Amino acid sequence: MPKSASDSPSLAPSRKFDRDMQVPPETQVVIDFDDNRAASALVGPYGQNLALIERRLGVVVDSRGNHITIAGSRDGCDAARRVLEALYAQAVQGQELAQGDVEGAIRAVIAQGSLFEFDAKAAKSAFEIINLRKRPVRARTAAQDSYVRALKRHELVFGIGPAGTGKTWLAVAHAAQLFERKEVDRIILSRPAVEAGERLGFLPGDLREKVDPYLRPIYDALYDLMDSRVVERALQAGEIEIAPLAFMRGRTLTNAAIILDEAQNTTSMQMKMFLTRLGENSRMIVTGDPSQVDLPNGQTSGLAEAAKLLDGVEGIAQVKFTAEDVIRHELVARIVAAYEGSPQRPAAAKP
């Protein structure tokens, strides 16, 4: 278990703190971790996890083996300590700590506010978890937590928001969990085959080779969340089906977990067609980013229309993400926020 101690504000500030912050620290907190391997995972490659905590919480974190010192304001040090203890509790269990996990822990601690007593195990379990055979997948933000809860309670869920918020990732994780538990017989993953502002022309190969470039992100999520041999076997047996949206017409999808990704690029008719494929004992998840529509000018996005028409309909949930929920590289959140804050230029009129 980590051991922490708060020293008096009169302690001499470290040279690093003087150079970077240029203000005297109000508090210094020292934490000693028992597990050297978990402490190393906590620090991250080249100290990148600690660097992220420093930037986000306005503190300075110094690591010497399993001995970590935090310097800064009282609230900042308290928040950093709680973040480190929550991450250490995950690392002790052998879980890898990506920067997204660090960012999620920071946001969870900020959302909880200042607490006199902090239970790292309780904090670790605050957000919903999707338990898979390969590894557990944990929601990292409040919006992701709402999304996972909605996936568990509703048969049709819309995940709407910018890139990097984990919409597709969590949808695939939930579908994989249903499949592993035998709650559904198959997983069906679909995407509209629309190029992102480019004209790729003729693509050689059979049907799978033609649509693979459009569905690559879904493949990546599948192989990362499930054992590769299980995925290959399920693909060959037809238990996992990946197909373009155009091939959904006329089908009734029963006993299946169905995901439509990049739904902002569907037309109104395509979206209606897809939603009406829902059969008995099936779950459907629709994800998309309304700010990245690649349809021709003047074409209405089926996702925007469906979200408006189906808002408040019983049995259907909508979860909306913002730039605050981006869990990729921290620059992605800033990029998304910059684009959301910039005035949108009107589309050029066609002659």
Disulfide bonds with the S-S distance in Angstrom:
none
